[in-house]
Amino acid sequence: MSIESGPYAPPQAVVKDPPRAPPRSRFELVLAGLLLLNGALGATVGIAMVVVDGVPASYLVLLLPVPVLGIAGGIITLRWPAVGLVIGAIFYGVQTIGYASPDLNFGFSSGLGFREAFPSGDAIWVINFGAILFAFVQLGALAQRYDPVLVSDADATVSTSGAAEPAQPPASET
């Protein structure tokens, strides 16, 4: 009796590939493109305000973080879609509400959107319905990505080649 087949034989390890996130969909690539477009438009408007309108250059510290968040979200979506979709939802979520009064002006707007103003005394509330829509689309794509009904690794295993193979029932030993 040899050591390889006896009771003291080393266990035969079954090596499985780690679970993988589902691949990027075309819809996620479109969302990444829209994030890049909206971030680039916001950055262009911020820089144009400094160059053309004569806004002090120190205001770029206040004008550029939101567009840079959009650009970063678009780039990150291309590599890590789940993280990029969350960043995209934050990017659009920041832009949903604005407020303007004689004493205070607050609001982020970067890129495309559908804004509606609601006056309230001396103040004006601005709601960006386009940003609300895009934030929900980002979160919907994230939810679809991890929906257990749509993505189930119980029905398939991933081989080293990356192709899905049907799961085999365990072999019974007799």
N, C-alpha and C positions, 0 to 999 in steps of 0.2 A: 504494500500500500504506500503510495507516494504522498508527500505533504500537500501537493496541489489538489488531490481529490479526497483526502481524509478529513477527519473531524477538525483538524487544526489548519485547514486550508484558509487562506485569506478570503474574505468575502468579495464577491464579485459586485463591484459598484456599478450601478446604472447611472450613467451621466446623461442628464437632460439639459437642454438649453434653457437659460433663464427665460421667464415669461417676457414677452415683448409687447410693447404698446402697438395698437393697430397702426398701419402706415398712414401717411398723410393722404387726405382725400383732395380731390380737385377743389371742392368747396372751401377747404381750409387754405389752400393756396390762393384762392380768390380773396378770402378774408385777409390773408397776409398782404396781398397786393393793395387792398383798400386801406389797410393800416399804413402801409408805406406811403400811399398817395395822400391820405389825409394828414399824416405827419409832415410830409414834404410841403404840402400846401400851407400848413400852419407855420412851419419854419420860414417859408418864403414871405408870408405876410408879416411875420415878426421882424425879419431883416429889412423888408421894404419900409416898415414903419420907421425904422431907425435911419435908413438911407434917404428915403423920399420925404417923409413927413417931418423929419427933424426931431424925432423922439430921442432923448439922451441914450447913448449906447449902454449905459448901466442898466437900462430897463430890459435888456436882453436876458438878464438873469431871471427876470420875472416872466418874460415872454416865451422863452425857448424850452423850459422843462417839459411842458405838456406835449409839444410836437416831437421832442426827442423821445419821449415815452412811446409815442405812436410809431416812430421809425424803429426804435428798439424792439417793440412788440412785433412788428412786421418781420424783422430779421429773425427774431427768436422763434416765431411761428414756423419759419422754414426749417429749423433744426429740431426744436422741441415744441411741437404743436400745442400740447396742453398748457405749458407755461406761457407761450405766446398768446393763446386765447384768453387766459386770465389777465395778462397785461393789457390786451386789447379791450377787455371789458372795463378795466380800471381807466384806461385812456378815454373811452367814451363816457363812462360814468361820471368822471370829473367835469365833463362838459354839459351835463344835463340841465343844470340850473344856474342862472345868472341873476344878479341884483344890481341895480343902479339907483342911486339917490344923490342929492346934492352933497352929502357928507361922505358917502362910501360907494365905491364901484367895484363889484366882484363878478368875475365870470371868466371862464376859459372857453375859447372857441378855436378849434383847429380843424381846418379843412371844410368838408361839406357838411351841411346840416339844414334842417328845417326849423327855424326859430319863430316862436310866437311870443309877443310881449303882452304882459298884463299889468296895466297901471294900477297903482294902489296909493292914493294920495300923492305925495311928492316923489314917491319911489316907483320903480318899474321892475317887475319880476319877469325874467326871460326864461322860457322853457324851450330846450332844444329837443324837439321830437325826433329828429334824425339821429341824434346821439343816443337817445333812449332806445330807438329801434336797433341801432347797431350794437349797443351793449347787450340787448337781449339775444340778438343773433349770435354774438360771440359766445354767450353763456349756453345757448341752445346747441351750438356746435360742440362745445365742451361736454355737455350732457350726452349728446348723441355719441361722442367718442367713447364714453365709458358706460353706456347703457348695457346692462348685462343681457338683455334680450337680443341686441344687435351684435354684440361682441362677446362671444363665449368661447373660451379655450377648452371647455369640457368636451366639445365635439371634435376637436382637432388638436394635434400636437405639431409643434414646429420642429422641423429637422434642421440639421446643420446647414443645409442648402437654403433654408428660409422658406421652402415650400410647405404648404399645409398638407398633412397626411391624416387619413382617418385614424382615430384612436383604436387600438387593438385591445380586446378584452384580455385580462391577465391569463396567462397559460396556467392551467392546473397541473399540479405535479401528482403523478400516481405512482 
